[in-house]
Amino acid sequence: MTRILAVTDAVATQLPDCCGDCVFWQRTGVVSHPAAKRRWARRAEGRFGPWGRMLTEQGAFRGVIQYGPRTLFPRTRIMPAGPASADAAVVTCVYLSAADRAGTCERLFLEALADLQARGLPAVEAFAINYPDDIPDDERFDAHHTMFDRDFLEHLGFAPVRSAGQVSLMRVAFDEAAREPPSRRDRARARLRRFLPSRATSGA
């Protein structure tokens, strides 16, 4: 059985150790500090609510995605192509098990987009890297992502805000979705219906 759990301070104890220790996005200096991450998780939940989604299958961890307003993630101010926009939530990172990484990453992104749209956020942003065309898919989807394959984000409807070298800040705005070309809109809705039939059409 596949389950999607909202990531809260309590659920965070079930995450892999590397996620429980990581403060890469929460700080601009040190990137590993378990006590600081726990304090951040409690503060984030109090201010924003659940700050991610975790996917399990038959009780085994498959992947987790972290997101929230940019105020929770100081590193978004200093990233190449940053800062993230004030009105947007930011998808900061994904951590994946070895099984079907590309499919799990897409599923987690769709869950995040549905959640953030349901909460009334006008837009979502993420930082992308422009991989060369000859990079195979299994190298585009390794275990840990703090930046995402630009082609993957464009597949989900994201468009570039600005770029710096190989890094781009990508954005999808929910209030602009109805003005996108029908082919892109229809593909995005079809994916949402396939994974999230109860929520995908709630904001349509």
Residue pairs with C-beta under 8 A, 6 or more apart in sequence:
1 57
1 58
2 55
2 56
2 57
2 62
3 55
3 56
3 57
4 53
4 54
4 55
4 111
5 11
5 14
5 53
5 54
5 55
5 56
6 50
6 52
6 53
6 115
7 15
7 50
7 51
7 52
7 53
7 54
7 64
7 66
8 41
8 45
8 49
8 50
8 51
9 38
9 41
9 42
9 45
11 54
12 19
12 20
12 38
12 41
13 20
14 54
14 61
15 54
15 61
15 64
15 95
16 61
16 64
16 95
18 95
18 144
19 64
19 66
19 95
20 34
20 37
20 38
21 32
21 33
21 34
21 37
22 31
22 32
22 37
22 93
23 30
23 31
23 32
23 33
23 36
23 37
23 40
24 31
24 75
24 93
24 146
25 66
25 73
25 74
25 75
25 76
25 92
25 93
25 146
26 36
26 37
26 40
26 72
26 73
26 74
26 75
27 33
27 36
27 74
27 75
28 74
28 75
28 77
28 78
30 36
40 72
41 51
44 51
44 68
44 72
45 51
47 72
48 68
48 69
48 72
49 119
50 115
51 66
51 67
51 68
51 72
52 64
52 65
52 66
52 67
52 112
53 64
53 65
53 108
53 111
53 112
53 115
54 61
54 63
54 64
55 62
55 63
55 64
55 104
55 107
55 108
55 111
56 62
57 99
60 97
61 97
62 96
62 97
62 99
62 100
62 104
63 94
63 95
63 96
63 97
63 101
63 104
63 105
63 107
63 108
64 94
64 95
64 108
65 91
65 93
65 94
65 108
65 109
65 111
65 112
66 91
66 92
66 93
66 94
67 89
67 90
67 91
67 92
67 112
67 116
67 124
68 89
68 90
68 92
69 88
69 89
69 90
70 76
70 77
70 83
70 84
70 85
70 86
70 88
70 89
70 90
73 84
73 90
73 92
76 82
76 83
76 84
76 90
76 92
76 127
77 83
77 84
79 127
79 167
79 169
80 127
80 164
80 165
80 167
81 127
81 161
81 162
81 163
81 164
81 167
81 168
81 169
82 127
82 169
84 90
84 125
84 169
85 123
85 125
85 161
85 171
87 122
87 123
88 121
88 122
88 123
88 124
88 125
88 171
89 116
89 121
89 123
89 124
89 125
90 124
90 125
90 126
91 109
91 112
91 124
91 125
91 126
91 148
92 126
92 146
93 144
93 145
93 146
94 105
94 108
94 109
94 144
94 145
94 148
95 143
95 144
95 145
96 104
96 105
96 141
96 142
96 143
96 144
96 145
97 104
97 143
98 143
101 138
101 141
101 142
101 143
102 137
102 140
102 141
102 152
105 141
105 145
105 148
105 152
106 152
106 156
106 191
107 195
109 156
110 156
110 191
110 192
110 195
110 196
111 195
111 196
112 124
113 124
113 156
113 172
113 192
114 192
114 196
114 199
114 200
116 124
117 174
117 203
118 199
118 202
118 203
121 174
122 173
122 174
122 175
123 171
123 172
123 173
123 174
123 175
124 158
124 171
124 172
124 174
125 161
125 169
125 170
125 171
125 172
126 147
126 148
126 153
126 158
126 169
126 170
127 146
127 147
127 148
127 167
127 168
127 169
127 170
128 147
128 148
128 149
128 150
128 152
128 153
128 158
128 160
128 167
128 168
128 169
128 170
129 147
129 148
129 149
129 150
129 166
129 167
129 168
130 150
130 163
130 166
130 167
130 168
131 139
131 140
131 149
131 150
131 151
140 149
140 151
140 152
141 149
147 167
148 170
150 160
150 168
150 170
153 170
154 170
156 172
156 188
156 191
157 172
157 177
157 180
157 184
157 185
157 188
158 170
158 171
158 172
159 170
159 171
159 172
160 168
160 169
160 170
160 171
161 168
161 169
161 170
161 171
162 168
162 169
163 169
174 203
177 185
177 188
178 185
189 200
189 201
189 204
192 199
192 200
192 201
193 200
193 201
